[in-house]
Amino acid sequence: MSRPFARLRRQSLLSAALFLGLQGAVHAQATAASAVFLDPKQPINARIKDLISKLTLEEKADQMMYNSKAIERLGIPAYNWWNEALHGVGRAGAATVFPQAIGLGATFDDDLAKRVATAISDEARASYNAAVAKGYRQQYSGLTFWTPNINIFRDPRWGRGQETYGEDPTLTGRMGVAFVQGLQGDDPQHLKTAACAKHFAVHSGPERLRHEFNAVATPQDLQETYLPAFHKLVDAKVEAVMCAYNATNGEPCCANTYLLQDVLRKQWGFKGHIVSDCWALVDFYQGHKVVKTPAEAAALALDRGVNLNCGSVYPSLPEAVKKGLTTEAKMDSSLAVLLRTKFKLGLLDPKGSSPYDKLGPEVINSTEHRALAREAAQKSIVLLKNNGVLPLRNDLPKYFVCGPNAANLDALLGNYYGVNPEMKTILEGLVGGVQPGSQMQYRQGAMLDRPNANTIDWVSATARTVDATFVVLGITGLLEGEEGESIASPTFGDRLDYNLPKNQIDFLKKLRENNKQPLIAIITGGSPMNLAEVHELADAVVLAWYPGQEGGNAVADVVFGKVSPSGKLPITFPKSLDQLPAYEDYHMAGRTYRYLAAEPMYPFGYGLSYAKFTYPSVKLASRRVAKNKPVDVTATVTNTGKTEGEEVVQLYVTHAAKKGTQTPLYSLKNFRRVKLAPGASTTVNFTLTPDMLALVNDKGQSVAASGPVTVWVGGSLPSARSVTLGASPAASAVLTIK
């Protein structure tokens, strides 16, 4: 064949291909233009029905995958459902980084949680809008966020406990609801983003065994501890629920009839979609071994109600249908639930159809969001000890900063984090907090988790020559977190050793030796740890958690007295792990402030202030009420100190224990933040509803309270240990229920 003829033939073939492609594109555009599912004016049900009718069996299966591909013939773009926003838009580029969830829990401020989540969803929409405009449809750039984590932080060994709001169901439920409201917005016709309550349910380690572990929970523990927060989020119309890796009471959570069908769908009436944790369906045959093949796993998950598969199993749904393991009709019903979320988000609507399409990049890391991150970090900081050295003057002649986490960015982040071009380490915050003319020196001085290879000590001598030393100790996400992320953890992210690394304690001892100058310990981390020696050696102990991008500024604001510390512990710090049951034991007896009889190191709800709050009285509207009747509670709070401050007023109840029953020692029922000037008082009103006063019996049934109930109002858990550590005594009154 001659070259000219060959060239002519290639041109003809190319022209034909272009013609056919153009013809196909025109056909696709015509199909799209006439499609009911692409018309935002049509009812959602009609759009869902129309779209499903146009899909092949294989396309339906793919649309139920987290990384669903584009269907070009229908004008449907690719979409990746896996996106993160635990404490800021995660893994997606520049974003405001707020305090880690456990730190937000320490604020006991659900209004703040909603404002934080609103800022996050603003930035999420702005990032999404920008990505789509460039044609980018990647993982972590979408609008479906797999957060919040509302599991109960029942054991300090769990490395992912930092992702939660703590150990208490009431606090977790309140903070979780507020976060969902902020993420999802308040437009009646459009979701701003879609939130997800995870991990359903009874999930809190061991991290390494999660793909095969069976968590055994009693009916009482389920209804009293593990399920209430999920119920509250479902009532708040959370869009998604993620089922956990582990099994609960013998069935994998993503195939658990009781959890997914009886409780979530039937009892609670959940209408949103259920998503598997990532590759949890693979665990059906590799870990839990309840089936043998991916097709069987796909059919089982579909039958139990999983609408969306993060993993690799749902591509086997067509095979499962062909083998008679499930039906296409079941796939259609399940896909319809999932598509509803897509339509509510406007993912298939023309640009401009949603009010959130207008959000642009100017909101990302804006001045307002940075200020909010700083406020959240300030309110999260818990002052554990203060012998009077704080607040510290910021114009002393010489300061010294040291410790492995002083200049460590990881100490700000925790896990599931975003990134930011203006992160403020604790060192940077402290440097910015002192007045010109004052000196501030820095040396790291110690490694994070191992002895110094070079034993020459230039640090402890310096600490004896300055006016105050800040030593920044603790842990980071390298030592605690998810199984594959904590690369310095020999126990796959869990913290089976409760102590701080020994080299850190040795370093602190050297700093204290022959040193009478103020020594302020600043601790980072996302879980309880043994701080007994730190408490003994340091003049003040400041728990900063993983405080986010403004962490350094917030720490400086607190230690130099720009704001008074107001954070409270959302989790008990035991004195040692010997005080707790085995990690694998999911019974609540002996766990958390509600059932720990031993004296802890730091109690739940505890945190000091520069102000001095007292509780002179608590009054009940009636000291005797009938069963199933509410009672109003009024408490007076007075700031008898010399500094303005915010206080978290906490309401607890204690029921008289009955022999043979599991009765909480205390139960948090409500809380409220108040701000008081020196000498000022305020009255705080609560209502104890019958639900709050009821007890859960061993069968998991709610039973109306009877007999005496002690009602406590104070600024910490109403225990002797709180008072010993410096908290004001709580006021109390006894309610008799007839």
TAPEVEN-V166329 format. One record per pair of residues at least 6 apart in sequence whose C-alpha atoms are under 7 Angstrom apart, sorted by the first residue. I is the first residue (numbers start at 1). J is the second residue. Records with the same first field share a line. If there is no record, write none. Layout:
I = J, J
This chain:
28 = 73, 74, 75
31 = 74
32 = 38, 74, 75
36 = 42, 47, 50
37 = 47, 48, 50, 51
38 = 348, 349
40 = 349
44 = 340, 343
48 = 336, 339
52 = 332
57 = 318
58 = 318
61 = 314, 315, 317
62 = 68, 69, 315
64 = 307, 308, 309, 314, 335
65 = 308, 309, 310, 314
66 = 80, 81, 82, 308, 309, 310
67 = 79, 80, 81
68 = 78, 79, 80
69 = 78, 79
70 = 76, 77, 78
71 = 77
78 = 137
79 = 137
80 = 138, 139, 142
81 = 142, 144
82 = 139, 140, 144, 145
83 = 139, 140, 141, 142, 144, 145, 146
84 = 90, 140, 145, 146, 147, 416
85 = 145, 147
86 = 101, 147, 148, 416
87 = 97, 98, 99, 100, 101, 417
88 = 95, 96, 97, 98, 120, 417, 418
89 = 95, 120, 124, 418
90 = 416, 417, 418
91 = 140, 417, 418
92 = 140, 141, 418
93 = 418, 419
94 = 418, 419, 420, 421
95 = 364, 365, 418, 419, 420
96 = 364, 365, 369, 370, 420
97 = 417, 418, 419, 420, 548, 549
98 = 373, 547, 548, 549
99 = 376, 377, 546, 547, 548
100 = 162, 163, 413, 414, 546, 547, 548
101 = 162, 163, 164, 165
102 = 162, 163, 164, 165, 166, 526
103 = 380, 545, 546, 547
104 = 113, 165, 376, 380
105 = 165, 166, 175, 570
106 = 380, 567, 568, 569, 570
107 = 379, 380, 567, 568
108 = 648
109 = 673
110 = 174, 175, 178
111 = 178
113 = 175, 178, 179
114 = 178, 179, 181, 182
115 = 182
117 = 179, 182, 183
118 = 182, 183
119 = 369
121 = 183, 192, 193
122 = 359, 363
123 = 363, 364
124 = 143
125 = 356, 359
126 = 359, 360, 361
127 = 141, 361
128 = 141, 142
129 = 357
131 = 137
143 = 193, 194
144 = 193, 194, 195
145 = 194, 195, 196
146 = 195, 196
147 = 195, 196, 197, 198
148 = 176, 196, 197, 198
149 = 163, 164, 197, 198, 199
150 = 164, 165, 172, 176, 197, 198, 229
151 = 164, 198, 199, 203, 204
152 = 166, 167, 168, 226
153 = 161, 164, 166, 167, 204
154 = 167, 591, 592
155 = 583
156 = 527, 528
157 = 494, 495, 496
158 = 204, 205, 206, 494, 495
159 = 480, 481, 482, 493, 494, 495
160 = 481, 482
161 = 527
162 = 526, 527
165 = 172, 570
166 = 172, 570, 571
167 = 570, 571, 592
169 = 225, 228, 229
170 = 668, 669
172 = 229
173 = 229, 232
176 = 233
177 = 232, 233, 236
180 = 195, 238
183 = 192, 193, 194, 195
184 = 191, 192, 193, 194, 195
185 = 191, 192
190 = 344, 345, 354
191 = 344, 345
192 = 345, 356
193 = 345
194 = 239
195 = 238, 239, 240
196 = 238, 239, 240, 241, 242
197 = 230, 240, 241, 242
198 = 241, 242, 243
199 = 242, 243, 244
200 = 241, 242, 243, 244, 253
201 = 226, 243, 244, 253
202 = 215, 226, 248
203 = 244, 246
206 = 584
207 = 482, 483, 492, 493, 494
208 = 483, 492
210 = 245, 246
211 = 245, 246, 283, 287
212 = 246, 287, 288
213 = 246, 247
214 = 246, 247, 248, 249, 250
215 = 247, 248, 249, 586
216 = 248, 249, 586
217 = 249, 586, 587
218 = 587
219 = 698, 699, 700
220 = 696, 697, 698, 699, 700
221 = 587, 588
223 = 700
224 = 696
231 = 268
234 = 270
239 = 272, 273
240 = 272, 273, 274
241 = 273, 274, 275
242 = 274, 275, 276, 277
243 = 253, 254, 275, 276, 277
244 = 253, 254, 276, 277
245 = 253, 277, 280
246 = 252, 253
247 = 253
254 = 276, 301, 306
255 = 300, 301, 304
256 = 304
257 = 304
260 = 304, 305
261 = 304
264 = 270
272 = 337
273 = 307, 337, 338
274 = 305, 306, 307, 308
275 = 306, 307, 308, 309, 310
276 = 306, 308, 309, 310
277 = 310
278 = 310, 311
279 = 310, 311, 312
281 = 297, 313
282 = 313
284 = 290, 291, 297
285 = 291, 292, 293
291 = 297
294 = 313, 316
295 = 316, 317, 319, 320
296 = 320, 325
298 = 313, 314, 316, 317
299 = 317, 320, 325, 326
307 = 334, 335, 338
320 = 326
321 = 327, 328
346 = 354
351 = 357
373 = 550
374 = 550, 551, 554
377 = 547, 550, 551, 554
378 = 554, 555, 558
379 = 565, 566, 567
380 = 567
381 = 543, 544, 565, 566, 567
382 = 542, 543, 544, 565, 566, 567, 568, 569, 607
383 = 541, 542, 543, 565, 607, 608, 609
384 = 541, 542, 543, 607, 608
385 = 535, 540, 541
386 = 539, 540, 541
387 = 539, 540
389 = 518, 539, 540
390 = 559
391 = 559, 560, 561
392 = 559, 560, 561
393 = 560
394 = 433, 434, 435, 560
395 = 434, 435, 438
396 = 438, 467
397 = 438, 439, 467
398 = 438, 439, 440, 466, 467
399 = 439, 440, 441, 466, 467, 468, 469
400 = 440, 441, 442, 463, 466, 468, 469, 470
401 = 427, 441, 442, 443, 469, 470, 471
402 = 442, 443, 444, 445, 470, 471, 472
403 = 444, 445, 446, 471, 472, 473
404 = 444, 446, 447, 448, 472, 473
405 = 411, 472, 473
406 = 425, 426, 427, 472
407 = 425, 426, 427
408 = 425
409 = 425
410 = 476, 477
411 = 476, 524, 546
412 = 425, 546, 547, 548, 549, 551
413 = 546, 548
414 = 476, 477, 546
415 = 477, 481
423 = 549, 550
424 = 549, 550, 551, 552, 553
425 = 551, 552
426 = 551, 552, 555
427 = 552
428 = 552
429 = 552, 553, 555, 556
430 = 552, 556
431 = 440
433 = 556
445 = 459
446 = 452, 504, 507
449 = 501, 503
450 = 503
451 = 503
460 = 510, 511
463 = 469, 511
464 = 515, 517
467 = 517, 518
468 = 517, 518, 519
469 = 518, 519, 520
470 = 519, 520, 521
471 = 520, 521, 522
472 = 521, 522, 523
473 = 504, 521, 522, 523, 524
474 = 500, 523, 524, 525
475 = 524, 525
476 = 525
477 = 486
478 = 486, 487, 488, 489
479 = 486, 488, 489, 493
480 = 486, 489, 493, 494, 495
481 = 493, 494
482 = 493
483 = 492, 493
484 = 492
486 = 492, 493
498 = 529, 530, 576, 577
499 = 529, 530
500 = 529, 530
512 = 537
518 = 539
519 = 538, 539, 540
520 = 538, 539, 540, 541
521 = 538, 540, 541, 542
522 = 541, 542, 543, 544
523 = 542, 543, 544
524 = 543, 544, 545, 546
525 = 545, 546
526 = 545, 546
528 = 573
529 = 573
530 = 575, 576
535 = 541
557 = 563
558 = 564, 565
564 = 609, 610, 645
565 = 608, 609, 610
566 = 607, 609, 646, 647
567 = 607
568 = 605, 606, 607
569 = 604, 605, 606, 607
570 = 604, 605
571 = 604
572 = 592, 593, 602, 603, 604
573 = 600, 601, 602, 603
574 = 600, 601, 602
575 = 600, 601
579 = 598
580 = 590, 591
581 = 590
588 = 595
589 = 595
590 = 596, 597
593 = 604
594 = 664, 665, 666, 667
595 = 664, 665
599 = 721
603 = 717, 722
604 = 717
605 = 716, 717
606 = 716, 717, 722
608 = 727
610 = 643
611 = 639, 641, 642, 643, 644, 645
612 = 639, 640, 641
613 = 637, 638, 639, 640, 728
614 = 637, 638, 639, 640, 728
615 = 636, 637, 638, 714, 730, 731
616 = 636, 731
617 = 635, 636, 731
618 = 634, 635, 636, 713, 731, 732, 733
619 = 633, 634, 635, 733
620 = 631, 632, 633, 634
621 = 631, 632, 633
622 = 631
623 = 734, 735, 736
624 = 735, 736, 737
625 = 736, 737, 738
626 = 737, 738
627 = 704, 705, 706, 737, 738
628 = 690, 704
629 = 689, 690
630 = 687, 688, 689, 690
631 = 687, 688, 689
632 = 686, 687, 688
633 = 685, 686, 687
634 = 683, 684, 685, 686
635 = 683, 684, 685, 713
636 = 681, 682, 683, 684
637 = 681, 682, 683
638 = 679, 680, 681, 682
639 = 676, 677, 678, 679, 680, 681
640 = 678, 679
641 = 678, 679
642 = 678
643 = 677, 678
644 = 676, 677, 678
645 = 675, 676, 677
646 = 673, 674, 675, 676
647 = 673, 674, 675, 715
648 = 671, 672, 673, 674, 715
649 = 671, 672, 673, 713, 714, 715
650 = 670, 671, 672, 713, 714, 715, 716
651 = 668, 669, 670, 671, 712, 713, 714
652 = 666, 667, 668, 669, 711, 712, 713
653 = 666, 667, 668, 709, 710, 711, 712
654 = 665, 666, 667, 709, 710, 711
655 = 708, 709, 710
656 = 708, 709
657 = 663
669 = 692
693 = 705
694 = 702, 703, 704, 705
695 = 702, 703, 704, 705
696 = 702, 703
697 = 703
705 = 737
706 = 737, 738
707 = 736, 737, 738
708 = 734, 735, 736, 737
709 = 734, 735, 736
710 = 732, 733, 734, 735
711 = 732, 733, 734, 735
712 = 718, 730, 731, 732, 733
713 = 730, 731, 732
714 = 729, 730, 731
716 = 722, 727
718 = 729, 730
723 = 729
